[in-house]
């Protein structure tokens, strides 16, 4: 009986710990939000600087405040690319063509910053993948 009681208590303890594993403290949320905000700020700096290309054109010249980027609609068919694409692929199309720069890897910190900035500007907009 004692073994059953100990096993039951241990099982309940493990269940309680696993239930808490998905809960985040206020400090966690604040730290993570701060990290995101920092990366999005770097993205805004890249977006407005003209440093991504060779001709001095900045993303913000066509898309002030990430306007008309619609990250909530990706993945979707993108006419310029001729396929269903991710947002980072379209960002690279813009870097290579209007900005005349070199494409970034999907996991490049600059790409992460750009995508974070775009998402920051469109926060609260309902996801609608595939919408044109």
C-alpha positions as CSV (number, residue, x, y, z in Angstrom):
1,X,0.0,0.0,0.0
2,X,2.9,2.4,0.8
3,X,4.4,1.7,-2.6
4,X,1.1,2.5,-4.3
5,X,0.8,5.7,-2.3
6,X,4.3,6.8,-3.1
7,X,3.9,5.9,-6.8
8,X,0.6,7.8,-6.9
9,X,2.2,10.9,-5.2
10,X,5.1,10.8,-7.6
11,X,2.8,10.5,-10.6
12,X,0.7,13.4,-9.4
13,X,3.8,15.5,-8.8
14,X,5.1,14.7,-12.3
15,X,1.7,15.6,-13.8
16,X,1.6,18.9,-11.9
17,X,5.1,19.8,-13.2
18,X,4.2,19.0,-16.8
19,X,1.1,21.1,-16.5
20,X,3.3,24.0,-15.4
21,X,5.8,23.4,-18.3
22,X,3.6,25.4,-20.7
23,X,2.9,28.2,-18.4
24,X,5.1,31.3,-18.7
25,X,5.9,33.7,-15.9
26,X,5.4,37.5,-16.4
27,X,9.2,37.8,-16.4
28,X,9.5,35.2,-19.3
29,X,6.9,37.1,-21.4
30,X,8.6,40.4,-20.8
31,X,12.0,39.1,-21.6
32,X,10.8,37.4,-24.8
33,X,8.9,40.5,-25.9
34,X,12.0,42.6,-25.3
35,X,14.0,40.2,-27.4
36,X,11.5,40.4,-30.2
37,X,11.2,44.2,-30.0
38,X,15.0,44.4,-30.2
39,X,15.2,42.3,-33.4
40,X,12.2,44.1,-35.0
41,X,14.0,47.4,-34.3
42,X,17.0,46.1,-36.2
43,X,14.7,45.1,-39.0
44,X,13.3,48.6,-39.1
45,X,16.8,50.0,-39.4
46,X,17.5,47.7,-42.3
47,X,14.1,48.4,-43.9
48,X,14.7,52.2,-43.9
49,X,18.5,52.4,-44.5
50,X,19.1,51.4,-48.1
51,X,21.9,49.1,-46.9
52,X,20.4,45.9,-48.3
53,X,21.1,46.8,-51.9
54,X,23.7,48.5,-54.1
55,X,21.7,51.4,-55.4
56,X,20.6,53.2,-52.2
57,X,17.0,52.2,-52.5
58,X,15.4,51.2,-49.2
59,X,12.5,48.8,-48.7
60,X,10.6,51.8,-47.1
61,X,10.6,53.7,-50.3
62,X,8.0,51.3,-51.7
63,X,6.7,49.9,-48.4
64,X,6.7,52.6,-45.7
65,X,6.0,50.9,-42.3
66,X,6.0,47.6,-44.2
67,X,2.8,48.6,-46.0
68,X,1.4,46.3,-48.6
69,X,3.7,43.4,-47.6
70,X,0.8,41.3,-46.1
71,X,2.8,38.7,-44.2
72,X,-0.5,37.2,-43.0
73,X,-1.2,35.9,-46.5
74,X,1.9,33.8,-46.9
75,X,2.5,31.2,-48.0
76,X,0.8,32.1,-51.3
77,X,1.2,32.0,-55.0
78,X,3.6,34.8,-55.9
79,X,3.4,35.9,-59.6
80,X,7.0,37.3,-59.6
81,X,8.4,34.0,-58.5
82,X,6.0,31.8,-60.4
83,X,5.2,29.5,-57.4
84,X,3.7,29.3,-54.0
85,X,6.3,31.0,-51.8
86,X,7.2,32.0,-48.3
87,X,7.5,35.7,-47.3
88,X,11.3,35.5,-47.0
89,X,11.4,34.4,-50.7
90,X,9.5,37.5,-51.7
91,X,11.7,39.7,-49.5
92,X,14.7,38.2,-51.4
93,X,13.1,39.0,-54.7
94,X,12.8,42.6,-53.7
95,X,16.4,42.7,-52.4
96,X,17.7,41.2,-55.6
97,X,15.5,43.2,-58.0
98,X,14.5,46.7,-57.0
99,X,17.3,47.0,-54.4
100,X,19.9,45.3,-56.6
101,X,21.4,43.4,-53.7
102,X,22.4,39.9,-52.7
103,X,19.8,37.5,-51.4
104,X,19.8,36.5,-47.8
105,X,19.6,33.0,-46.4
106,X,16.3,32.2,-44.8
107,X,18.0,31.9,-41.4
108,X,20.2,35.0,-41.8
109,X,19.8,37.3,-38.8
110,X,19.1,40.1,-41.2
111,X,16.2,38.2,-42.7
112,X,14.9,37.3,-39.2
113,X,15.1,41.0,-38.4
114,X,13.3,42.1,-41.6
115,X,10.5,39.5,-41.1
116,X,10.2,40.5,-37.4
117,X,9.7,44.1,-38.4
118,X,7.1,43.2,-41.0
119,X,5.2,41.1,-38.5
120,X,5.5,43.8,-35.9
121,X,3.9,46.3,-38.2
122,X,1.1,43.9,-39.1
123,X,0.4,42.7,-35.6
124,X,-3.2,42.0,-34.9
125,X,-4.1,41.3,-38.5
126,X,-5.9,38.0,-39.0
127,X,-4.0,35.2,-40.7
128,X,-5.3,34.4,-44.3
129,X,-2.7,32.2,-46.0
130,X,-3.1,32.0,-49.7
131,X,-5.0,35.2,-50.0
132,X,-3.9,37.6,-52.7
